[in-house]
Each structure stands twice: as C-alpha cells, then as structure tokens.
Amino acid sequence: MKVFKFGGASIKNADAIRNVADILVKHGSGPIVIVISAIGKTTNTLESIHQQWITSEPYAEGFERLKKDHLQIATEL
C-alpha cells in the first residue's frame, strides 16, 4: 500500500494541485491512501480568524480573503 500526504505548499494553488494529480497518476497504482490537508496557509488563517472571533475583533476580512482564495483555486481547476 502506498500513502500520499499533501498539504500546505504542495497544494497552494491550481498549478500545485494539478502537480499532485500528475504525481498520483504516475505513482498511484495499486492500493493507495491519499491524505489532503489545508491549502497553503489555511490553518494559520483559520487560527487567526478564530482568535479574532474569541477576542471580539473584526474577522470578516480574513474570512472573506480565505473564501476568495479557495474559490479562485476552484475556478482555475
């Protein structure tokens, strides 16, 4: 069994995600497990948004930027 884990910089944008697809096509025969974690700096951004929410600071701008970034990647794919 092969295990592949991708996240962060390896899936930071549409080109990087296409590269992951190429890797899986080349090396993904047989039983495989694929783990995909957060895109780019998503985890850090979510932690920041959460901290802002907890401290009653404005967080909408960070949330909208994160949403926009993910929608842009999805559109490109």
Stockholm file with secondary structure:
# STOCKHOLM 1.0

chainA/1-77         MKVFKFGGASIKNADAIRNVADILVKHGSGPIVIVISAIGKTTNTLESIHQQWITSEPYAEGFERLKKDHLQIATEL
#=GR chainA/1-77 SS CEEEEEEEGGGSSHHHHHHHHHHHHHHCCSSEEEEEEEETTHHHHHHHHHHHHHTTCCCHHHHHHHHHHHHHHHHHC
#=GC SS_cons        CEEEEEEEGGGSSHHHHHHHHHHHHHHCCSSEEEEEEEETTHHHHHHHHHHHHHTTCCCHHHHHHHHHHHHHHHHHC
//
